[in-house]
Amino acid sequence: MRPTDIETLVGVGRPAIAADGAFAVFATSRPDLAADRAVGQLWRVDLPAGTPRRLTRGQADRTPRLSPDASTLAFLRGDAKGRAQVFVVAASGGEPVQVTDQPGGVTDLSWSPDGTRLAFAARVPEPGRYGTVEGRDAAAEPPRRITGIRWHANGLGYLDRPAQLFVVTAPSVDAEPFYDPAPALDAPERRVVAEEPTRLTHGDASWNGVVWNADGTELLSVPDVIETDRRDLRDRVVAVAVDGGAQREVLAATANLSVSEVTVAPDGAVFLLAHDVGPSGTDFIAPGVALFVLDAGPRRLTDPETVDLGEVGSHSSFDGDDVLVQDRTRGRLRLLRVTRAGEATEVLGGDLEVNGHAVARGRVVASVAAPESFGELVIVEGREVRALTAFGAAARERGIVVPVEHEIVGRDGYPVHGWVAVPEGEGPFPVILQIHGGPYASYGVHLFDETQVLVDAGYAVVYSNPRGSAGYGRAHGRSIRRRLGTLDFFDVIDFFDGVVTADPRLDGARVGVMGGSYGGYMTAWVIAHDHRFAGAIVERGFLDPSAFPGSSDIGSFFGDEYVGTDPALVAAQSPMSVADRVRTPTLVMHSELDFRCPLEQATRYYAALKRTGVEAEMLVFPGEDHELTRAGRPQHRVQRFDAVLEWWARFLPVR
């Protein structure tokens, strides 16, 4: 796979399925170099074995939601200004009708149980900001008065446009659209339905989730209120009346849960994906996300010590009284069925990662990633699993190496699990050690462009899930709390040494190391303590923990939990504290608008390396945030790959 082959990486989003199981709808997304953005449309496939066909032709259509009778599809599409709006279209296809014209864009949507209304969340900017006044540039806006401990978020910016809840009558897909009779002279004609949505919430809280109760009288959502003194991860679940906006509390903050999803079963039972945040209210390390049902109070149905439901984007769906959920384990994401008694059985597993699912009448459809495909839709009926798409074929035609799984025993007897990807041939090949972010994340079995591009260039790639990673139990994930750079460092190095020593195709005398986010942290830590590496790439790193509070969007709690607050303890875990030990030529890469690991993390580290005479360079990507490698502009992603390959060609050439 070459850098420009990222265009072949087609991701498949969470599907929707008709109530009778007759067909499914899903969104795709892929990088497009010509458009320099991600593009994607909605697809329909008749079940059980139809051929997928495009339903829409928008530039980036997403988030499909089928009406209860499966006649109409609601989804999100960008308007002329790039703001996500709700559209509806006949489930069989046709011309979409625009439903909303929200100045801050729509973030989520949901059909009422009777299919007559749509609820949605949309960001509401302060008057005078974010283009609400024509011709006023952002630099001319009034100053922002900040009184809380949070004010920005990666990928969003300032938090002064909270998401509010709205409800609107669902238009007929055959209705005539309404055209603004007097648009501004320089503005495109606005095409929206005539009815204005009803706003249900007001104030500073930003509402997460749009879930109808069973009888369609209330919306369940999680309000996020910015704290004024200390961070509090405890959530409330609130029911908001769709007629009048009256609110009642469904789950109190005293339950001590951080809630990632609220769902309502057909019989009205309320389920949560949530985790306990401990006595401090901020304990998020290896959080132990579990499935809860709200009986008299929250009742946990899954064991967070053995079942991990915390993968980003994880969600639940209902099959009768049972709940389907995604369990993260050893680099895989499997689909589980959980009964209300808490019994769990596997629905879909093996060498794949389930990224989304839907079920109707026992028929399950799932979006999955696998070693040879970035995204496919599969159907599960009983024990039979069958692919409904073949999006991975284009990437396979470019050439893919399937990594080989390994497990070694580390210096203290602890098992370390990971993979090795090697070019075709006998070698010996130079070896690059890759380190993932998180730290509570994991490498998986899906097709990974970061690895494939390096293998195509002639490098063997070694990567593992050391202690601190997700998918190996909570004890594994929590073992590095306030001990960063110890057990995780041992595991990364021990796995690397174990597989390099055992495979004659890997040249242990020619090695490099790279990683992003926490992987950037660990890369910087490695090169301060191990000088064998010919070069290093430190990307979007957590490099100076003492500077995280007040600069990072998670600085109010992340560092406190992972490295503590005692200055000596923080310094003992800080790459900045040992930057003067580095001798390895280092490329520091960062994004200009990264609010997760802010740019100053990179600039301070780069300056420290230059001051001690290390051969170092810095590459800064304009307009990008912490998600550059996953969701950045395609041209920037290719330019980043080019820079990576150029750095390795210079300091770790392939013979």
N, C-alpha and C positions, 0 to 999 in steps of 0.2 A: 504494500500500500504506500503510495506517494502522498505528500502533503495535500495535493489538490484532489485526491480521491476521497476527501471528507464529504464530497458531494454525493457519494454512494451510501452514506450512513443515514438510512431512513429510520427514524424513530416512530414507534406506534404508541399512541396515547391510550388512556383508559377508555375501553369500549362502552357502548350502551347497547342493550338488547331489548327487543320487543317483548312485551309481557307474555306473548304466546310462544316465544322462542323461535319465531319464523325468520328473523333476520337480525343482524347486528350492524351498528354504525361505529366508525372509529375515525380518529384524526391521525394524519401523518405529518412529520416535519423533517426537513433535511436542510443542510447548509447549501446555499446557492451562491456561487462566486460571482456570477454576472449581476445578480440583484444585490449582492453583498448583504444578505440577511437570510434568516431561516424562512423557508417557504413550506406551505403545506395546505392540504385540502381535507375535506371529509369524504369518506368512502362508505359504501354499503355493500354487504355481502349477505346473500340469502343462505339460510342454514337448512341442512347441515353441510352442504358441499358446493355452494355456489361460487361463481367467479366474482371477485371484488370489482366494483365500478365506482368511479368518482361521482359524488353527488354535487359537489360545489367546485368552483373554479376561482375562489378568492386567493389572495396572496399568502395569507397565513390564518386559515380558518381552524378553530380549535374548540375544545370543551363541548362536545356534542351531548345534548340531553333530549331524550325522546319523551314525548307526551305519554300519559298513561295509556291512551288507546293506540299509541304507536303511529298515528297519522301524521304527526308534525314533529319536526326536529328544530330545536332551539340551539344556538351556538354563538360563539364570540368571533367577531371579525373586526379588524381595524378599519376606522373610518378614514376620511381624506387626511386627517391630521395624525393618523396612527393610533388613535385612542380606541380601545376595545369597546365595541357596542354589541348589544344583543340583536341577533337576526333570527328569523324563523323561515323555514322552507318545508314544503311537503316532503314527507319521508321517502317518497318515490323520486324526488328531484324536482327541479323547476327553478323559478326566479326567487331568490331570497328577498324577504321583506324586512326592512330595518325597523326595530322596535324602540330603541333608545337613542338618545343624543346627549350623553352625559359628558360634561366638560373634563371630568377627571378620569373617565374610563371605567368600565365595568370589570369587576374582579371575580365574580361568581354568579351562578344563576341556578334556578330550580323551578320545576313545574309544580303547581298545586295538585293535590290528589285527584281532583275532578277534571284537571286539564284545562280549566278556563282562565287561569291566571299564571303569571310568571313572577317570581320573586327574584330579586338580584341585589347584589352589593355593588356600590360604586363609590369611588373616591370623590369627595366634595372639597375642592380647594377653597381657601380663604378668598373672599372677593378681592380682586385686584392682583391676584397671583396666577401663575401658570396659564397665561393666555386668556384669562377671563376679561381682560380689557384689551381690545384690539389695538395693536401697535405698541403696547408697553413691553419693552424688553425686560428680561429677568433682572438685569443690572439696575433697572430703574424702579424696581419694586421697593416698598418700604422695608425697614429693618425688621428682623424677627426677634420677638421677645421670648426667651426660653426660660422656663421655670422648672421644668422636670429634669430627670436624670438621663432621659433619652431624647434625642432630637433628629436622628437620621437612621437610615437603614440601607444596607447594601442593595443595589439594584433599584432603589426607589428615590433616595435623597431625603430631604426634610420630611418630618412626620406631621406636617401641618395640613394634610389633606386626608383626614380619616375616612375609612370606608363606612358608608351608611346603608341602611336597609330600605328597599323600595319594593312596591308591588304594582303590577300593571296588568290590565286585561290582555290576554293573549290574542293578537289579531288573527283573523283568518288569513291563510296563505294566499287566498284568492282576492283579498281586499285591495282596493286601489290605494297606492301609497299617497301620503300627504307631502306636498312640496311647499317649502317656504316661499311665499309669494314675493317677499322682498329681501332677498339675501344681500349681504354687503357686496359692494361692487366688485371687490377683489376676492370674494369667497365663492367656493363651489356651491351649486344648488344643494340644499339639504333634503335628503329623502328619508323621512321618518313617518311613523304612523301618527294619526292625529291625537290620540289620547295621551295625556301627560301622566307619568307614573305618580303614585302616591308615596311620599316619603314617610317612613315610619319612625326613624330614629334621628336624633339631633345631639349636639354636644361634641365633646372632645374624644369620646371613646371611638375606637375603630373596631368594627364588627367583623369577626372571622367566621365564615360558614353561613350558608343559607339553606336551612332544612325545615320543611313543613312538618307539622304534627299530623297525625293520622286523619283527623277530621277537617284539616285545612283552615283552622281558625287562628293558628299561631305559627310563627317562625322561631326555630331554636337557633341560637347563635352565641358566640363567645365574645364579650366585649373586652377590648384591650385598652386599659387606661394607663397613661404615662405616670409613673410614680414621681413624687417630689423629693424623696429622701433616699430610699434604698430600693434595690431591685427586688421584685416579688414575682415569682413564676407561677404562683397559684392562680388558677382560673375560676371564673364563674360561668355557668351556663344559664342563659336567660331566655325565656319565652316572650316574644313580642306579638301582641295581637295585631292581625292584619287589618282589622277594622278599628281604627282609633289609636293604635300604637301603645296601648297599656302594656306594662312589663311585669313579669313575675319571675322569681328566681327558681330555677330547676335544680341547680347544683351550686352550693355556696363555696366560697373560697376556703372555708374551714375544712372542707374535704381534703385539702392539701394536695390537689391534683393539678397537673399541667395537662391541658386537653388539646390533642392534635386533631381529633375528629369527633363530630356528633352525628349520629344517624338514628333514624326512627324506623322500626320494623312495621310491616303492614298491620300488625295488631296493636300498634301504638307504643310498644316498649321502646325505651330510649337506651341506646348503646353509646359507649365512648371508647375511643382509643386514648389512653391517658397514662401518666406515670406520677408516682409520688415524688414530691420535691424536697422531702426531708424537713427536719426542724428549722433549717435556715430559710426555707422557701426558695432556695436557689440551687439545690442539688440536682444537676442535670447530667452528671457524668455516668455513662452507661445507664441511661435512665430507666430501663426496664419497662418500656411501654407495653401495656397489657390491654385486653378487652374487658370492659366493665359493662354491666347492665344496671340501670337505675331501678332498684326495687324500692324498699323503704329508704335505702341509701345506696351508694355505689357498691356493687358486688362484683368482685374480680372473677373472671372466668378462665383466664390463662395464667400460667406461672411465668413471671418475667425472668426467672433464673434459667429457664430452659427454652422459652419461646420469646423471640425478639420481634415485636411488631412495630419497631421504630424507624424503619427505613423511610427516607424522605419520599413523600407521595403515597405512602402506604394507606390503604383504605379498606372498608368493609362493604359487603353486600349480603343480601338475605336470600336464602333458599328455604322457604317454609319457615320453621322455627329456628333453623340453624343460621350461623353467620360464617361467611367466608372471609378470611384474613390472610395477609402475606407475612410469612415468617422468614427472617434473615438468619442463615446458618451456613457457615464455612464457605463463603463466597457465592452462595446460591440464595435465591428467594423462592421459597415454595409456597403453594397455596394450601391452606388448611381449612377444614370444616370444624367449627366449634359449636357444640350443643349448649343449650342453656344450663345444663348440668356441669359444663366445663370439660366435657370430653372432646378431645381433638384428634382428627384423623387427616391424613394427607390426601388432597384432591389432585394436585399436580406437583411433581418434583423432578429430580434428575438434574442434569447439567444445564440449567437455565435460571433466569431471573425473571420472576413474574412482576411486571411493572403496573399492571392494571387488570381488572376483571369485572365481569358481570354475569348474572345467572338468571335464568327463567325456566321454570318447569323442569328442573334438574339438568338443563343444558348450560354448560359453562363456556364462556369465551374469555380468553386472556391474551393480553399483549405481553410478549416475552422477548428477552434478549438471550442469545446463546453464543457459544464460542465462534460460530461462523456466520452470525447474523446480528446486526445491531437492533433489529426489531421485526417481529412477525406477529400476526394474529393466529391463535390456535383455538380449536374447539375440543372440549373434553366431554365425552359421553361415556359414562361408566369408567372402564379402564382404558378406553381408546382415546388417544390424543392424536390430532391431525392438524397439520398446518393449513391455513386458509389463504396465506399469502406467500410470496417468494421474493420479498424485498432484498434479502441478503445476497441474491445471485450476482448483482452488479459488483459488490465488494469482493465476493469470492473470485470473480473473473480477474480482478486486479492482482490477486495473489494474497492468501492469508496463511499464516502459520498458527496452528492451534497449540497454545502453551501446554506444557506437561506439568502435572501437579506433583508436588513433593511435600514431605514432612520430615523434618530433622529434629534431633534432640539437642537442645541448647546446653550451654555450659553448666546450668544449674539443674539439668534434667527435665526442663520444661519443653513440651513439643511446640514447634513453630511450623506453621502451615503456609505454603505459598506456591509459586509457579515459576517456570523457566521457559522462555521462548527463544528458540535458536534458529538462525538462518539455515537454509539447506546447505549441505556440504559437511566436510569433516573438520573444518576449522584449522587451527584454533582461532576463535573470534574474540575481539575485545568485548568486554562485559560492562554493561551499565546497570547499576543498582537503582531501581525506582522505589520511591517511598510515598505512600498515599497520604492524603490529608485527613482531617478529623480533629483529634486522633480517633474518636469513636465513629469510624467509618470502616470500609474494607474494600480491598480488591475483590473482584468477582470473576465469574466465568464468561461474562459477555465479551463480545468483540470490542477491543479497546484500541482506538486509533493511536494513542500515545505509544503503546508497545509495538503495534504493527509497523508504524513509520520507521522506528529505530531498527527493527529486524530487517526491513526492506533495504535499509542503508548498510547492512552488514554487521550489526551489533547483536550480541546475545543480551537478553534482558532478564534480570532476576528481580522478583518482587514478592513480598510476603505480607501477612497480617500479624504483626507482632502484638505483644501484650499492649492493651489500650484500644485495640481494634474491636469492631462490632462483629457479632455472629458466632461467638465462642463462649457465651455465658457472661453474666454480669461481673463475676470475679475477674475474668480476663480483662474486661473493659475498665474496671475500677482500679486495677493493680498499680497503675502509674499515677494515680491522684496524688499530687504534691511530690511526685518522684519522677517527673519528666527527665528524660536523658539517662535513665538507669536501666530498668528491665526492658523497656522498649528498644533502647540502643543495643543492649546485648542480643535481643532476638533478631533485630535487623541484620547485625553483623554476623551472628552465628549462622543464620539461614544462608546468607551470602557465601560465607566461607564453606559451609557444608556442601552446597550444590556445586560451587566452583571446583572444589577439591575432587568431587566425585565424577565430574564430567570432563574428559580430556578435550572436548571441543571448546571449552571455556578457558580463555587465557587469563589466569590469575595475575599475570604481571602487567596486564593492560586493562585498567579498570577506571570507571567514572561513576559519579553518583549525582542524582537529581531528585527533586520532589517539590510539591507545591502545598502551600498553606501549612498545616502541621508537617507535611512532608518537606516543606522548605525549612521549617524549624529543625527537623531531624537531619536534613542534609547539612545545614550549618553546624549542627552539633557533631556530626560525624567527622567533618573535615577539620574540626578543632581538636579532635582526639585520635584521628587515624590519618596518617599522611601518605598513604600508599596511592591515593586516587590522583590520576593525571589531570582531572578537571572536575568541576562541580557546577551545577545550575541550581540556584536558590530562587524559587519562584513564589510570589505572593506570600512570603513567609511570616510566621509568628516569631519574630526575631528579638524583640525587646519587650518582654512582659511588663516591665515597669512603666512603659509608655502606653500600654493598651487602654487603661482606664482614661476616659475623657477624649479618646480618639477613635476607638473602634465602636461599631454599633452594638457589639456584645461585650464591650469593655466593662460594663457595670457588674458583670458576674463571671465571665469566662475565666479570666486570670485568677480571680479570687478562689474559684473552685479547683482549677487545675494546678496552679503553682503556689497558692496561698497568698497571704498578705504580709508576712514577716519579710522585711527587706533582705535579710541574709539568705532566707530560704528561696526567695524569688531570684536573687543573684546566682545562687547555686544551680538554678535550672535555666539560666538565660544564655542564649548564644552570643548576645552582646558582651557578656562578661568574659567570654573566652575567645572573642574575635581576634585578639592579639596572638593567639596560638595558631591561626590558620596560615598554611603555606601553599594551599592548593589554588591554582588559577580558577577564578569564580565568576560566572555570569549571573548577575542579579536581575531578575525579570519581575516586573510589577505593572499593575494597571493604575491609570491616573485616578479613576473614580472608585477604587477599591475602598469601601468603608468597613469591610470585615477585618482585613489586615491592612490598615491604611498605608498609603505610599511612604509615609515617614518611617515605617518599619524598614523599608528597603533602603531609603536614602541614608538613614543613620548607620545601617549595617555596611552599605557600600562605602560610606565615608570612613568607617573604622578600618575596613580592609585596605583602602588606599593609603591611609595614614601609616599603616604598618608595612607598606611596601608590597602587598600582595598584588599580583597581576589580576585586575578586576575590571569588569565593564558592567554597565547598567543599561537595560532596555526598558523603556516606559511606553506603554500603549495608551494613546489618547482615547478618551471617551469610553474606556472599558472598565468593568468592575471585577469583583472576585471570581466571576463565572466565565472569564475569557476563554478558557480551554474547552468549556462545555457549551457555552451559549453566546460567545462573542461574535463580532462581525466575521464572516467567513474569510475575507481578505486578511484580517488581522490574525486569524488562526493559522492561515497558511504562512504568513510572514513570521509568526512565532516558530512554526516548525522549521522554516528556513534558517532562522537564527540558531535554533537548537542544533540542527545538523551541521551548520557552519562551525559552531563552537566545538562540537565533537570532532569534526574533520581537522580542526586546528590542533587540538590537544590530545585527541584519542583517535588518530587516523586508522582507517581500515586498510590493511596491507593488501 
